[in-house]
Amino acid sequence: MEMKEGEVRIPSGCAITGFINRNGDRVSGESIIRSISYMHDRSNGLGGGFAGYGIYPEYKNYYAFHVFYDTTEARVKTEEFLDRHFDIVNLSRIPITHMPEIKNEPMIWRYFVDPRPTKLAASQLDEKEYVVECVIRINTQFDGAYVFSCGKNMGVFKAVGYPEDVGRFYRLDEYEGYAWTAHGRYPTNTPGWWGGAHPFALLDYSIVHNGEISSYDANRRFIEMFGYKCTLLTDTEVITYIFDWLNRKQNLPLEDIASVIAAPFWTKIDKLGKTDPEQAAKLRYLRQAMSGLLITGPFSIILGYTGGLMALNDRLKLRSMVVADKGDTTYIASEECAIRAICPDCENVRSPKGGEPVIITLSEEGRRKCL
């Protein structure tokens, strides 16, 4: 019997791509749409999405909430909650272009908000933790409402559809950012729905992921001990929360986080102990203290955050990932063709080793421009 698209399990499916201009120059989202479109066959139309950084310079000091609503009642209740906990400086529907390729769209709204000082003081939380707790409360307690992006001067745009269609649906050519990431989804073990499309985001952290997390249950149980709730029916959601907890709450640098989630094998650590015992002791501690956050299974991810991107493969490098440069721009993608689609003369093309993080940040010039 002939199998139809979507009925064939392709473990190596999904596509990721991204780039950052280290000098802070902002470019249209049209480039990232073109890049992801060259990996069309790695998706099956059940999810596509983008994250852009530096896209809201006029509101860069406010949290930009992007929200899906299933019903008007959900929107009214959520807006009442937001009004009690935040000063809302602007709200509107996110501009879209209706198209036949994108179906069953929810209501999609955007809010630029700032925590109410009295509410923030009464909570006895720092500002970011206050925002996170409010977002988790909406996403777990308000039926028909889902905050899918809540960072400053950045935004996530995602839907059910092929990514190039999702980009046109959201009119991303009308936005400009210094960094962009994109994802084309080929779900294998989880459903294709609007909330389950990538990127997944919390505050300014966003994750696009190709692969499967066989350690999902262990990772989820660990991170939910600290107040996070995994509700989106996909394994990738937990990666975003892991980065938030390790980087924001535990102040662990990204290089060390890579050594937690893609930890070196014990044999490698033991061998390192003969030449660099201090580093080996550190890696041994990270593996032992945070074993519940070791991500097993094939994966390649791009983490977006304010001021930078990070690319990482699983320690066996079971998913493809290519990095290249040109001038002040660094490109990352599942396939080299997605990079050459927007930078034909890219240089220093390389394939990072398994478990080896590639971290690119804005230059001082770029930070002055964008942050």
C-alpha positions as CSV (number, residue, x, y, z in Angstrom):
1,M,0.0,0.0,0.0
2,E,1.3,3.4,-0.9
3,M,2.1,5.6,2.1
4,K,0.9,9.2,2.2
5,E,2.9,12.2,3.3
6,G,2.8,12.3,7.1
7,E,2.4,8.6,7.5
8,V,6.0,7.7,7.0
9,R,8.3,8.0,10.0
10,I,11.4,9.9,9.1
11,P,13.6,10.2,12.2
12,S,16.1,12.6,10.6
13,G,13.3,15.0,9.5
14,C,12.9,18.6,10.7
15,A,15.0,21.5,9.6
16,I,16.7,24.3,11.6
17,T,18.4,27.4,10.4
18,G,19.5,30.7,11.8
19,F,22.0,33.6,11.6
20,I,23.2,36.5,13.6
21,N,24.8,39.8,12.5
22,R,27.4,40.4,15.2
23,N,27.6,44.1,14.3
24,G,23.9,44.5,15.2
25,D,22.7,45.3,11.7
26,R,19.0,44.5,11.4
27,V,17.8,42.7,8.3
28,S,14.4,41.7,7.0
29,G,12.8,38.4,7.9
30,E,12.7,37.6,4.2
31,S,16.2,36.1,4.4
32,I,15.3,33.5,7.0
33,I,12.2,32.6,5.1
34,R,14.3,32.0,2.0
35,S,16.8,30.0,4.0
36,I,14.3,27.5,5.5
37,S,12.5,27.1,2.2
38,Y,15.5,25.3,0.8
39,M,14.9,22.5,3.3
40,H,11.2,22.1,2.4
41,D,11.4,18.3,2.1
42,R,12.6,18.0,5.7
43,S,9.1,19.2,6.8
44,N,5.7,17.8,6.3
45,G,3.5,20.8,6.8
46,L,2.6,20.1,10.4
47,G,4.6,23.0,11.9
48,G,6.8,25.9,11.1
49,G,8.1,28.9,13.0
50,F,10.6,31.7,13.5
51,A,12.2,33.8,16.2
52,G,13.5,37.2,15.6
53,Y,15.7,39.3,17.9
54,G,15.8,43.1,17.8
55,I,12.5,43.3,16.0
56,Y,10.8,45.7,18.5
57,P,13.3,48.6,19.0
58,E,10.5,51.1,19.8
59,Y,9.3,48.8,22.6
60,K,12.6,47.2,23.6
61,N,12.1,47.9,27.3
62,Y,8.8,46.0,27.5
63,Y,7.9,42.3,27.4
64,A,6.3,41.4,24.2
65,F,3.6,38.8,24.8
66,H,2.4,36.8,21.7
67,V,-0.7,34.9,22.6
68,F,-2.9,32.3,20.8
69,Y,-6.6,32.4,21.7
70,D,-9.2,29.7,20.9
71,T,-12.2,31.8,22.0
72,T,-13.1,35.4,22.7
73,E,-13.9,34.3,26.3
74,A,-10.3,33.2,26.7
75,R,-9.0,36.5,25.4
76,V,-11.3,38.5,27.8
77,K,-10.2,36.5,30.8
78,T,-6.5,36.7,29.9
79,E,-6.6,40.4,29.2
80,E,-8.3,40.9,32.6
81,F,-5.4,39.0,34.2
82,L,-2.8,40.9,32.3
83,D,-4.4,44.2,33.2
84,R,-4.2,43.3,36.9
85,H,-0.6,42.3,36.8
86,F,1.0,44.5,34.1
87,D,0.8,47.9,32.7
88,I,-0.2,47.3,29.1
89,V,1.3,50.0,26.9
90,N,0.1,48.6,23.5
91,L,-2.1,45.7,22.4
92,S,-3.3,44.6,19.0
93,R,-3.8,41.6,16.7
94,I,-0.6,40.4,15.2
95,P,-0.7,41.3,11.5
96,I,-1.2,38.3,9.2
97,T,-2.1,37.6,5.6
98,H,-4.8,35.0,5.3
99,M,-3.8,32.2,3.0
100,P,-5.2,28.8,2.1
101,E,-2.0,27.0,3.2
102,I,-2.5,28.0,6.8
103,K,-5.7,26.6,8.3
104,N,-7.6,26.6,11.6
105,E,-5.8,29.7,12.8
106,P,-6.6,30.9,16.3
107,M,-6.9,34.5,17.3
108,I,-3.3,35.8,17.5
109,W,-2.7,38.9,19.7
110,R,0.3,40.9,20.9
111,Y,0.8,42.9,24.1
112,F,3.7,45.1,25.2
113,V,3.7,45.0,29.0
114,D,5.6,46.0,32.1
115,P,5.0,44.5,35.5
116,R,2.9,46.7,37.8
117,P,5.3,47.9,40.5
118,T,2.9,47.2,43.4
119,K,2.2,43.7,42.2
120,L,5.9,43.0,41.6
121,A,6.8,44.3,45.1
122,A,4.1,42.2,46.7
123,S,5.2,39.1,44.9
124,Q,8.7,39.3,46.4
125,L,10.1,38.0,43.1
126,D,12.6,39.5,40.7
127,E,11.1,40.9,37.5
128,K,11.9,38.0,35.2
129,E,10.6,35.4,37.7
130,Y,7.4,37.4,38.1
131,V,6.9,37.3,34.3
132,V,7.6,33.6,34.1
133,E,5.1,32.8,36.9
134,C,2.4,34.9,35.2
135,V,3.0,33.2,31.9
136,I,2.9,29.7,33.4
137,R,-0.3,30.6,35.2
138,I,-2.0,31.7,32.0
139,N,-0.8,28.6,30.1
140,T,-1.9,26.1,32.7
141,Q,-5.0,27.7,34.1
142,F,-6.7,29.7,31.3
143,D,-8.4,27.3,28.9
144,G,-8.0,28.4,25.3
145,A,-5.1,30.8,25.9
146,Y,-1.4,30.2,25.3
147,V,1.4,32.7,25.6
148,F,4.0,31.4,23.1
149,S,6.5,34.3,23.3
150,C,7.2,36.7,26.2
151,G,10.7,38.2,25.8
152,K,11.9,41.8,25.4
153,N,12.7,43.1,21.9
154,M,12.1,39.6,20.3
155,G,9.3,37.5,19.2
156,V,8.3,34.0,18.1
157,F,5.9,33.4,15.2
158,K,4.7,29.9,14.6
159,A,1.8,27.9,13.1
160,V,0.8,24.6,11.5
161,G,2.1,24.7,8.0
162,Y,5.3,24.6,6.0
163,P,7.7,27.2,7.4
164,E,7.9,29.4,4.2
165,D,4.1,29.7,4.3
166,V,4.2,30.5,8.0
167,G,6.7,33.3,7.3
168,R,4.5,34.8,4.6
169,F,1.4,34.3,6.9
170,Y,3.1,36.5,9.6
171,R,4.5,39.0,7.0
172,L,8.0,38.6,8.4
173,D,9.4,40.6,5.5
174,E,8.0,43.6,7.4
175,Y,10.2,42.9,10.5
176,E,13.9,43.5,10.9
177,G,16.2,41.8,13.4
178,Y,19.9,41.3,14.1
179,A,19.3,37.5,14.6
180,W,16.8,35.1,13.2
181,T,16.1,31.3,13.7
182,A,13.6,29.1,11.9
183,H,12.2,25.6,12.1
184,G,10.5,23.2,9.7
185,R,8.7,20.4,11.6
186,Y,8.3,16.7,10.8
187,P,6.7,15.5,14.0
188,T,7.3,11.8,14.6
189,N,6.0,11.0,18.1
190,T,3.9,14.1,19.0
191,P,0.9,15.9,17.3
192,G,1.2,18.7,14.8
193,W,-0.7,21.7,16.3
194,W,-0.1,25.4,16.7
195,G,1.3,25.3,20.2
196,G,3.6,22.4,19.4
197,A,5.3,24.2,16.5
198,H,8.9,25.4,17.1
199,P,10.4,27.7,18.4
200,F,9.6,27.2,22.0
201,A,10.3,30.3,24.1
202,L,10.4,31.6,27.6
203,L,11.5,35.1,28.2
204,D,14.2,35.8,25.6
205,Y,15.3,32.1,25.3
206,S,14.0,30.3,22.2
207,I,14.8,26.8,20.9
208,V,14.5,25.2,17.5
209,H,15.3,21.5,17.5
210,N,15.7,18.6,15.2
211,G,15.6,15.2,16.8
212,E,14.0,13.1,19.5
213,I,14.6,13.2,23.2
214,S,14.5,9.7,24.6
215,S,15.2,11.1,28.1
216,Y,12.2,13.4,28.0
217,D,10.4,11.9,31.0
218,A,13.5,12.1,33.2
219,N,14.2,15.7,32.0
220,R,10.6,16.7,32.6
221,R,10.4,15.3,36.1
222,F,13.6,17.1,37.1
223,I,12.6,20.5,35.7
224,E,9.0,20.4,37.0
225,M,10.4,20.2,40.5
226,F,11.3,23.9,40.1
227,G,7.8,25.1,39.0
228,Y,7.9,24.6,35.3
229,K,5.0,22.9,33.6
230,C,5.4,20.9,30.4
231,T,2.0,21.0,28.7
232,L,2.6,21.3,25.0
233,L,2.6,17.7,24.0
234,T,6.2,17.7,22.6
235,D,9.6,16.8,23.9
236,T,11.3,20.0,22.8
237,E,9.5,22.2,25.3
238,V,11.6,20.9,28.1
239,I,14.9,22.1,26.5
240,T,13.8,25.7,26.8
241,Y,13.0,25.4,30.5
242,I,16.4,23.6,31.1
243,F,18.2,26.6,29.6
244,D,16.2,29.0,31.6
245,W,16.8,27.2,34.9
246,L,20.5,26.6,34.3
247,N,21.4,30.0,32.8
248,R,19.0,32.5,34.4
249,K,18.5,30.8,37.8
250,Q,21.7,28.9,38.3
251,N,23.9,31.4,36.5
252,L,25.7,28.6,34.6
253,P,27.5,29.8,31.5
254,L,26.4,28.4,28.2
255,E,29.6,26.4,27.8
256,D,28.9,24.6,31.0
257,I,25.2,24.1,30.1
258,A,26.4,22.2,27.0
259,S,28.4,20.0,29.3
260,V,25.2,19.2,31.2
261,I,22.8,18.5,28.4
262,A,25.3,16.9,26.1
263,A,27.7,15.6,28.7
264,P,31.0,14.0,27.7
265,F,31.2,10.2,28.1
266,W,32.8,9.0,31.3
267,T,35.6,7.5,29.3
268,K,36.4,10.9,27.9
269,I,36.3,12.6,31.3
270,D,38.6,9.9,32.7
271,K,41.1,10.4,29.9
272,L,40.9,14.2,30.3
273,G,41.8,13.7,34.0
274,K,45.3,12.7,33.1
275,T,46.0,16.0,31.3
276,D,43.6,18.5,32.9
277,P,42.4,17.2,36.3
278,E,40.7,20.4,37.2
279,Q,38.5,20.5,34.0
280,A,37.8,16.8,34.4
281,A,36.7,17.3,38.0
282,K,34.3,20.1,36.8
283,L,32.8,17.9,34.1
284,R,32.5,15.0,36.6
285,Y,30.6,17.2,39.0
286,L,28.2,18.6,36.3
287,R,27.4,15.0,35.2
288,Q,26.8,13.8,38.8
289,A,24.9,16.8,40.2
290,M,22.7,17.4,37.2
291,S,22.3,13.9,35.7
292,G,18.5,14.5,35.3
293,L,19.2,17.1,32.7
294,L,21.4,15.0,30.4
295,I,19.5,14.9,27.1
296,T,19.8,11.6,25.3
297,G,18.8,10.7,21.8
298,P,19.7,12.5,18.6
299,F,19.4,16.2,18.5
300,S,20.6,19.4,17.0
301,I,19.4,22.7,18.4
302,I,19.8,26.4,18.0
303,L,19.3,28.5,21.1
304,G,18.4,32.1,20.6
305,Y,18.8,34.7,23.4
306,T,19.3,38.4,23.8
307,G,22.6,39.2,22.1
308,G,23.5,35.8,20.8
309,L,22.9,32.3,19.3
310,M,24.2,28.9,20.4
311,A,24.3,25.8,18.3
312,L,24.7,22.3,19.8
313,N,24.6,18.7,18.6
314,D,24.1,15.6,20.7
315,R,27.4,14.0,21.9
316,L,27.2,11.4,19.1
317,K,26.3,13.9,16.4
318,L,23.3,12.0,15.2
319,R,21.8,15.0,13.5
320,S,23.4,17.2,10.9
321,M,24.5,20.8,11.5
322,V,26.6,23.2,9.5
323,V,28.1,26.5,10.5
324,A,29.6,29.2,8.2
325,D,30.7,32.8,8.3
326,K,30.8,35.8,6.0
327,G,32.0,39.2,7.3
328,D,30.1,40.0,10.5
329,T,27.5,37.3,10.0
330,T,27.5,33.7,11.3
331,Y,25.1,31.1,9.8
332,I,23.8,27.8,11.2
333,A,21.7,25.3,9.4
334,S,20.8,21.6,9.1
335,E,22.1,21.7,5.5
336,E,24.7,23.8,3.8
337,C,22.2,24.7,1.0
338,A,20.1,26.7,3.5
339,I,23.1,28.9,4.2
340,R,24.2,29.3,0.6
341,A,20.6,30.2,-0.3
342,I,21.2,33.5,1.4
343,C,25.0,33.7,1.4
344,P,26.3,32.0,-1.7
345,D,29.9,33.0,-1.0
346,C,30.0,32.0,2.7
347,E,33.3,31.0,4.2
348,N,34.8,28.8,6.9
349,V,32.1,26.2,6.4
350,R,32.4,23.6,9.2
351,S,30.5,20.9,11.0
352,P,30.8,21.1,14.8
353,K,31.7,18.0,16.7
354,G,29.1,16.2,18.8
355,G,28.6,18.0,22.2
356,E,30.7,21.0,21.0
357,P,28.8,24.3,21.5
358,V,29.1,27.1,18.9
359,I,28.3,30.4,20.7
360,I,28.1,33.6,18.7
361,T,27.5,36.9,20.4
362,L,27.0,40.5,19.4
363,S,30.2,42.6,19.2
364,E,30.6,45.7,21.3
365,E,29.4,47.7,18.4
366,G,26.4,45.4,18.0
367,R,25.5,45.6,21.7
368,R,25.6,49.4,21.5
369,K,23.2,49.3,18.6
370,C,20.7,46.8,19.9
371,L,20.8,46.4,23.6
